[in-house]
Amino acid sequence: MLRDVEVVRDGVRAVGEGERDVDIRTGARDEIAELAGAANRMAGQLAEREAERDAADGARRDLIAAVSHDLRTPLTSLRLLAGAIEEDLVVPVEGTHPVVSRRALRCRYASPRSARR
């Protein structure tokens, strides 16, 4: 019986240290065997929850990367337009140049990147 208790203790300790692929087996058919079975189920449930958490973290990282890219793309276009307007590389459409120029320049100079230049 003492050996069975040690097996359960060692298995639970391994789970506590991060191991999830444990199989605690005892030779008993009593409460110690029930405890071993419960510990095995616990390790399995922990593994499942950790896999779900890792998948959610991956999805969150992917979403943040996608949103960041989508936000940067229009700002980059506006910065390029502002630079082209400043350097007279773009011929403005009559009647829109002052508005486009002011807005584009505002975007360019409000940018954190342009502050570092």
C-alpha positions in Angstrom: 0.0 0.0 0.0 2.8 2.4 0.8 4.3 1.8 -2.7 0.9 2.7 -4.3 0.8 6.0 -2.3 4.4 6.8 -3.5 3.4 6.1 -7.1 0.4 8.4 -6.9 2.6 11.1 -5.1 5.2 10.9 -7.8 2.7 11.1 -10.6 0.9 14.1 -9.1 4.3 15.7 -8.5 5.1 15.2 -12.2 1.9 16.8 -13.2 2.7 19.7 -10.9 6.0 20.1 -12.7 4.4 20.4 -16.1 4.3 16.8 -17.4 0.9 16.0 -18.8 1.5 12.6 -20.4 1.3 10.6 -17.1 -0.3 7.3 -16.4 -0.5 6.6 -12.7 -1.1 2.9 -12.1 -1.4 1.2 -8.8 -1.8 -2.5 -8.0 -4.6 -1.6 -5.6 -8.4 -1.7 -6.1 -9.3 0.7 -3.4 -9.4 4.4 -2.7 -5.7 4.8 -3.7 -6.6 3.3 -7.2 -9.5 5.8 -7.3 -7.1 8.6 -6.5 -4.7 7.5 -9.2 -7.6 7.5 -11.7 -8.7 11.0 -10.7 -5.1 12.2 -11.0 -4.9 10.7 -14.5 -8.1 12.4 -15.5 -6.9 15.7 -14.0 -3.7 15.5 -16.1 -5.7 14.8 -19.2 -8.0 17.8 -18.5 -5.0 20.0 -17.9 -3.5 19.0 -21.2 -6.8 19.7 -23.0 -7.1 23.2 -21.4 -3.5 24.0 -22.1 -4.0 23.1 -25.8 -7.1 25.2 -25.9 -5.3 28.1 -24.3 -2.4 27.8 -26.7 -4.7 27.8 -29.7 -6.5 30.9 -28.3 -3.2 32.6 -27.8 -2.1 31.8 -31.3 -5.4 33.1 -32.7 -5.0 36.3 -30.7 -1.5 36.9 -31.9 -2.6 36.3 -35.5 -5.5 38.7 -35.1 -3.3 41.4 -33.6 -0.8 41.0 -36.5 -3.6 41.2 -39.1 -5.2 44.3 -37.5 -1.8 46.0 -37.1 -1.0 45.3 -40.8 -4.5 46.6 -41.9 -4.0 49.8 -39.9 -0.4 50.4 -41.1 -1.3 50.0 -44.8 -3.5 53.0 -45.2 -1.2 55.2 -43.2 1.7 54.2 -45.3 -0.2 55.2 -48.4 -1.1 58.5 -46.9 2.5 59.2 -45.9 3.6 58.4 -49.5 1.0 60.7 -50.9 2.0 63.5 -48.5 5.6 63.1 -49.5 4.7 63.2 -53.2 2.6 66.3 -52.7 5.4 68.0 -50.8 7.9 67.3 -53.5 5.4 68.3 -56.2 5.5 64.8 -57.7 1.7 64.6 -57.8 -0.3 66.9 -60.0 -3.4 67.7 -57.9 -6.9 67.5 -59.3 -8.2 71.0 -59.5 -10.1 72.1 -56.4 -8.9 69.3 -54.2 -5.2 70.0 -53.7 -5.5 72.2 -50.6 -7.7 69.7 -48.8 -5.7 66.7 -49.8 -2.5 68.4 -49.1 -3.5 69.5 -45.6 -4.9 66.1 -44.6 -2.0 64.2 -46.1 0.6 66.4 -44.4 -1.3 66.2 -41.1 -1.2 62.4 -41.3 2.5 62.5 -42.2 3.5 64.8 -39.4 1.2 63.2 -36.8 2.9 59.8 -37.4 5.2 58.4 -34.7 7.6 57.3 -37.4 8.0 60.8 -38.8 8.7 62.2 -35.3 11.8 59.9 -35.2 13.2 61.1 -38.6 
